[in-house]
Amino acid sequence: MLDRVRGFLRRPVGEQPGKTGNPSLSRKQVGTRGEKLALQHLKKRGYRVLRTNFRCRQGEIDIIAEKAGMLIFVEVRTKTGSGFISPEESVTRGKVERLVSLAGIYLQTLDGPTPPWRIDVVAVELGPGSKVLRLEHIENATG
């Protein structure tokens, strides 16, 4: 019994069973899995991925894509296990404001006129074994 407790305590916090609702995945691994699934989903639907994990001092945009002349900033939310809120419900007003600000920062890096743009959310729910239970793409989620 004591060996099991010691093994549990030696794990990094994000890898402790139950922390992500999936004892085999750390929080970072869950996020990475969700982003990969979102990328596959977008590419299948004709989106051209321009950039992933755009970072600046103010934060990060998970995916920047383009389709039909529209620039799309994508927030990916991934969840495992059962919880009280869905992945898309975890996008708070503060997060939306930060995404709009980050989009503005990215747009300033572009040459020429500002293209039309929007913010989408891709919500991913994973079950046991990282099986996809649900993937939903919400276009213009903040508008």
C-alpha positions in Angstrom: 0.0 0.0 0.0 2.7 2.5 0.9 4.5 1.8 -2.4 1.4 2.8 -4.3 1.1 6.1 -2.3 4.8 6.9 -2.9 4.4 6.2 -6.6 1.4 8.5 -6.7 3.2 11.3 -4.9 6.3 11.1 -7.3 4.1 11.8 -10.4 4.0 15.4 -11.7 0.8 17.1 -10.7 -0.7 17.1 -14.2 -0.2 13.3 -14.4 -1.9 12.3 -11.2 -4.9 10.0 -11.9 -8.2 11.8 -11.9 -6.6 15.2 -12.5 -7.8 15.2 -16.1 -10.6 12.7 -15.9 -8.4 10.3 -17.8 -5.7 8.7 -15.6 -3.5 7.8 -18.6 -3.2 11.4 -19.9 -1.7 14.5 -18.4 -3.5 17.9 -18.8 -0.9 18.9 -21.4 -1.4 15.6 -23.3 -5.2 16.1 -23.3 -4.8 19.6 -24.8 -2.3 18.4 -27.4 -4.7 15.6 -28.4 -7.6 18.0 -28.7 -5.6 20.4 -30.9 -4.5 17.6 -33.2 -8.1 16.4 -33.6 -9.2 20.0 -34.3 -6.5 20.4 -36.9 -7.7 17.2 -38.7 -11.3 18.4 -38.5 -10.5 21.8 -40.0 -8.3 20.4 -42.8 -11.0 17.9 -43.8 -13.5 20.8 -44.1 -11.2 22.8 -46.4 -9.6 25.2 -44.0 -6.0 26.1 -44.7 -4.0 26.2 -41.4 -1.7 29.2 -41.4 -0.3 28.9 -37.9 -0.6 26.9 -34.7 0.1 28.1 -31.1 0.7 31.8 -32.0 2.2 33.1 -28.8 2.9 36.6 -27.6 3.2 38.3 -24.2 -0.6 38.5 -23.8 -1.4 34.9 -24.5 -1.8 32.2 -27.2 -4.1 31.5 -30.1 -4.4 27.7 -30.7 -5.0 27.7 -34.4 -5.1 30.4 -37.1 -6.6 29.3 -40.4 -8.1 30.7 -43.6 -11.1 29.7 -45.6 -12.8 31.6 -48.5 -10.9 34.8 -47.7 -11.9 34.7 -44.1 -9.2 34.6 -41.4 -10.3 32.3 -38.5 -8.8 32.3 -35.0 -9.6 29.0 -33.3 -9.8 28.3 -29.6 -9.7 24.5 -28.9 -11.2 23.3 -25.6 -10.7 19.7 -24.7 -12.2 17.9 -21.7 -12.1 14.4 -20.4 -14.4 12.7 -17.9 -17.7 13.9 -16.8 -18.0 17.4 -15.4 -20.4 20.1 -14.8 -19.7 22.1 -17.9 -19.0 21.3 -21.5 -15.7 22.4 -23.1 -17.3 25.3 -25.0 -19.0 26.6 -21.8 -15.5 26.9 -20.3 -14.7 29.8 -22.6 -15.3 32.7 -20.3 -16.0 36.3 -21.1 -12.4 37.1 -20.1 -11.1 34.5 -22.4 -13.2 35.9 -25.3 -11.9 39.4 -24.6 -8.3 38.0 -24.6 -8.9 36.2 -27.9 -10.2 39.4 -29.5 -7.1 41.2 -28.2 -4.8 38.5 -29.5 -6.5 38.5 -32.9 -5.9 42.2 -33.1 -2.2 41.7 -32.2 -1.9 39.0 -35.0 -3.7 41.2 -37.5 -1.2 44.0 -36.9 1.6 41.6 -38.1 -0.1 41.3 -41.6 0.8 43.5 -44.6 -2.0 45.1 -46.5 -5.7 45.6 -45.6 -7.2 43.7 -42.7 -9.1 40.7 -44.0 -12.5 39.7 -42.6 -12.0 37.5 -39.5 -13.9 35.6 -36.8 -13.2 33.5 -33.7 -14.3 29.9 -33.7 -14.3 27.3 -30.9 -13.7 23.6 -31.4 -15.0 21.6 -28.4 -13.6 18.1 -27.9 -14.7 15.6 -25.4 -12.5 12.5 -24.8 -13.5 9.3 -23.2 -11.6 6.3 -21.9 -8.5 5.5 -24.0 -8.7 9.0 -25.5 -11.6 8.0 -27.7 -13.4 11.0 -29.2 -16.9 11.2 -27.7 -17.8 14.5 -29.3 -16.1 17.1 -31.5 -18.1 20.2 -32.2 -17.0 23.2 -34.4 -18.7 26.4 -33.4 -18.2 29.0 -36.1 -18.2 32.7 -35.1 -18.6 31.7 -31.5 -18.0 35.1 -30.1 -20.0 37.2 -32.6 
